[in-house]
Amino acid sequence: MHLRDLSQYLKELSENNTRPWFVMNKPRYDILREEFLQVVTDGIRELGQTDKLVAACNPKKAMFRINRDVRFSNDKSPYKTRFSAGIAPNDQRRPTHAGGPTYYFHIENGMLLYGAGEYIPPPKRLKAIRAHVVNDAPGFGKMLKNKALRTTYGDLRHDEGKLQRPPKGFDPEHPLVEYLKLKSFFVWNEVKLDVTRPERLVPDVVRGFQDAAALVNWLRTVPWTPDEDE
């Protein structure tokens, strides 16, 4: 992928986030979008070698739309200033829809972000994860100590939403209470995008995904039957 061109395009979009500018530059967007689709396709193929559950993920469905949902936002800018994708079994890329871990990455502001887990899952799913932390405390602790996970990501992210008090129904004296307060069970890294080595993008992202396998696999063991409306 032409990472220099993508970075320049996204920079200009952030400075001219209007429909007229977007329409005028639509040919650029279409080319970059197609190149990004190939990145996602290659990433799924490579990741699928170690995580068979995502091997059949549809690359087109894994990609997020660039249009923003501005209905409930004070910011009425019509477009996202990033290219992003989420990879999960059955194309269920967004844990907020039904629950379940996903691999995610995006390119924005000259930076590359990649990670995995469940970001702000729906309430019933979150409650199920918290219950599993309690019921499978040894397994959860083993996951947290996984060498690849800790080396690449450190601990679960505590800065993306956390309760001040233990959630209702859970023991405030539980040894894992700080994790029970989390609203997300997610890890990520953000690094400067190396536009001089576009051939490294897919291998680096996939390696990051693979290092999060312990978290993804643990989350897949959470007993869960999603409601039809989630």
N, C-alpha and C positions, 0 to 999 in steps of 0.2 A: 504494500500500500504506500502511496505517496504521502508520508506523514508530514512533510513540510507543507504541502498543499492543504492538507486537512487542518493543520494548526493555524495556518494563515486564514483559511476560510472561517473557522470558528471564531478567531479573533475579530475578523471583520463583522461577523454576524452579531457578536456581543456588542459591538459598537453601533450597529445599524439593525437593531432587532425590530424590523417592521416588515409588513407583508410586501410592499413595493420592492424593497431591497431583495427580499428572498425570491420573489418572482423573477426579478432581473437576473439573479445569479443562480437560477434553477438548474441550468446546464452543469454548473460546477458541482452543485449539490448532488445531482443524479450520478455523476461520475464517481464522486467520493463515496456515496451511499453504496454503489455497486462494489467498489473496492472494499468497503467495510464489511459487506456481506460475505466476501471471500474470506476475510479475516475470521469472521464468526464461523463460517463453514469449516475452515481449516482447524480452528480451535476445537470445535465439537468433535471432529474426526480424531484429533490427537488426544483429547481428554477421554473420548470414548474407549480408547485402548486400555485405560486403567479404571474407568468408571462406566461399566457397560450400560447402566441405567439411562445415561444421557446420550448414548450413541445414536439413537433415532430422533433426537431433538431436531425440529425443523429450524434451520438457520434464519429463515425469514420471520418466523414467529418469535424467535429469540430476540430479535432486534426491537428496540423501543422506538416509537414514533418520535419525530423531532418536534411535533406540535405540542404545546403545553395546554393543560386543562386549566383555564383561567377563571372558571366559574366561581370559585370560592377563594380566589387570591386577589390581594391588593395589587400585585404586580401583573399587569395586563400584557406583558411582553408575549408575543404569540409563539415564540420558538425557544426550545432548549438550546443551550450553547455547548452541547456535548453530543457525541456519538456514543451510544451505550447498548449493552446487550445483557440478557440474563439467560443462563443455561440451566435447565432442570428437566427431569423426566416428564414425558407426556406434554412437553411444551408449556408446563405450568411454571412460567418464568417468574411470576410475582407471588411471593409468599403471602402478601396481603389479601390475595383472592381466596385461597383455600388452605393455605398452610403447607409447609414443606420446605426443605433447604434448597437454595439455588446458588449457582456461581454467577458472579456479576463483575463486569468491568466497564469502564468508560474512559474516554479521552476528553479533556477539557482544560482550558487555560494552560496549555503546554504541559499538562500533567497526565499521568496514567494512574488510574485507581483500579485495583482488583481485590476481590475478596469473596467470601462465601458464608453461608449460614442463613439465618432468618431475620430479616430486618422488619421490625415492628409488625409481627404477625397479628392476625385478628384475635380478639379477646379469648375466645374459647380455645384456640390453638395455643396461645401464650399460657393459659392456665394448665393445659395438658403438658407443655414443656416443663413448667415449674414443678408439676406433680412428678414428672419423670426424674427431675433433678433429685427430688427427695427419695423416690422409690429405687432409683438406680444411682445412689450416691457414689458407690465404688467405681462404677463405669464412667460416671461424669468426671470424677477425680482423675481417673486414668486418662481420659480424653484430654483434660487440661494439661497434663504432663507430657503429652505426646511431643517428641523431640522436634519433628518437622514443624508442627503447629507453633510451638513456642519460639523456635529459632526464627521463623519467618514473620510471625504476627505478635508474639508475646501472649498476653491474656486476651480474653474476650473484651470487646470494646465497652467501656463503662460510660462513655461520654455521649452516647446517643439515646438518652432517655433512661432514667432510673428513678424508682420510687424513693421517697424520703423515708418511708416506713415499710416494713415487711408487708407483702400483699395479704389481703384478708383470707383467713383460713389456713395460713401457714405459720409454723412455729417461729416466733421472733428470735428464739435462741438456737435455731438450727445452725450448724457450723458452716453451711453454704448459703446463709441468709443474704449475703451481699449479691450473690448470683440470682437469688430468687427475686430481688428487687429490679433486675434488668427488664427492660421493655423489648430489647432485641438480643438475639443470640447470634452475633455476627463478628467476623474479623475482616480487616482490610488493611491494605498498604497503599500509600500514594507516593509515587516517585516521579521524578522529572522524565518526561517522554524523550527518548533518544531518537531524534529524527534522522540521525546519521546512520542508524542501523535498523531499518524497517524489517529486515529479515528476522530480527530477534523478538519482535512484538509477540507473535503467537507462542513461541517456546517459553518466553518469560511469563506470560499470562497463565499458560497452562501449568507451568511449574508451580506458580503461586496457588492455583486451584488445587493441585495435587497435594500441596503442603497443608491444605485445609481439610483433607479427606477425613481426618479423625473427627472433626466437628460435624461434617456433613453426615458421616455414617452414624454417629451417635444420634443426631436429630432424626434420622430415618427410623430409629428404633422406638420413637415416642408413640405410644398407643394412640391412635387417632382415626376417627371417622368423621370427615368434614360434613357439615350440613349442606344441603343442596343450595341454600341461598348464600353460601360463603364462597 
